[in-house]
Amino acid sequence: MMDRTDRHCRYFLRQISRRTLLYTEMVTSMAILHGDKQKLLGFERSEHPLSLQIGGDNPQDLAKCAQIAADFGYDEVNLNVGCPSSRVQNGNFGACLMLQPERVAECIAAMASVTKLPVTVKHRIGVDDVDRYEDLVKFVSIVSQTGCNRFSVHARKAWLQGLSPKENREVPPLRYEDVHRLKQDFPHLSIEINGGFVSLEQAQAQLQVVDAVMIGRAAYDNPYLLAFADSQIYGEDTPPPSRHQIVTAMLPYIDTWVSKGCKLNSITRHMLQLFHGQPGSRIWKRVITEQSVLSGAGVEVVERALNQLRFES
Ligand SMILES: Cc1cc2nc3c(=O)[nH]c(=O)nc-3n(C[C@H](O)[C@H](O)[C@H](O)COP(=O)(O)O)c2cc1C
């Protein structure tokens, strides 16, 4: 998620769940090809398994990006065919590519031709008036012929005009049944459902009918919900870490980055919701929010917040 799942966020989420697949925020092909690659694409080994999500529409450029992703050590490359923002539409990528399945197929084929990494697609169930189930089937049929065998489907359509990206995540109704039907009609494909899930119980129910569940906003707004994923979803028998253990595990990482000049707030902002719904959550957020932005702020702010929370709760 843009402005959310950067490397610090992912490192933090990885302290909570070892097994879930994490995605980067969307990085455009232009940024990858012409920007600071290390800054845009660098990650810690512990972030695996990790999918790089790319936005673009030029097969040759996307192929170069897929190669770069493989060189960086990503586990998967994912093409964004779901973002409806006007900036993205102006570049002819994101959700508007749902109207050009042949183009998406070309992009996927080009990416798959240069790497052994799985090349997957994140898309909507439709855009504008092209939103019948048959349109979705056409899209998946054409794109899957390229060898793409995992589709992450945000179970609502997008309106390309008139709705903001935020509204496009809320206003069009969720149609889970379309995604379920897709799995029935394409049993050989891996179908990941996305949109509106806020608990692992909901995810488990979905796993009866689809192959995977992607959780976006809820994983950011209440990250500790991922703590039980390794045992409940992946069958591991190790107990989940406590919230305090998660904070403690972050301290050396924070210290390293801050000593390299990174602003404390750029890491701690992702940790604000760790105590969501818990006693002391308010004091945790207050100390972190107020003190992380002070000049010279370092790991001691996080230790202080944890101590105050222990005292309060
Ligand atoms: C702030 C924000 C940024 C997002 N950025 C991306 C993105 O970069 N790529 C993407 O595929 N989806 C992005 N999304 C959409 C989510 O991945 C997801 O499809 C959507 O929020 C619905 O799932 P949810 O209800 O679990 O959040 C973003 C969502 C939010 C709230």
The ligand as a Gaussian input file, in Angstrom:
#p B3LYP/6-31G(d) Opt

LIG

0 1
 C       -3.285000       4.030000       1.697000
 C       -3.515000       2.902000       0.746000
 C       -2.603000       2.664000      -0.250000
 C       -2.786000       1.611000      -1.162000
 N       -1.835000       1.361000      -2.090000
 C       -1.946000       0.281000      -2.894000
 C       -0.892000      -0.103000      -3.764000
 O        0.170000       0.525000      -3.813000
 N       -1.081000      -1.204000      -4.541000
 C       -2.232000      -1.947000      -4.477000
 O       -2.359000      -2.950000      -5.180000
 N       -3.226000      -1.623000      -3.656000
 C       -3.109000      -0.540000      -2.860000
 N       -4.117000      -0.225000      -1.990000
 C       -5.341000      -1.036000      -1.995000
 C       -5.227000      -2.229000      -1.054000
 O       -4.155000      -3.064000      -1.446000
 C       -6.507000      -3.057000      -1.054000
 O       -6.724000      -3.566000      -2.339000
 C       -7.733000      -2.263000      -0.630000
 O       -7.466000      -1.411000       0.453000
 C       -8.864000      -3.231000      -0.236000
 O       -8.427000      -4.175000       0.717000
 P       -8.635000      -3.961000       2.307000
 O      -10.102000      -3.759000       2.521000
 O       -8.099000      -5.223000       2.929000
 O       -7.868000      -2.745000       2.677000
 C       -3.939000       0.793000      -1.070000
 C       -4.865000       1.051000      -0.052000
 C       -4.656000       2.073000       0.853000
 C       -5.657000       2.291000       1.960000

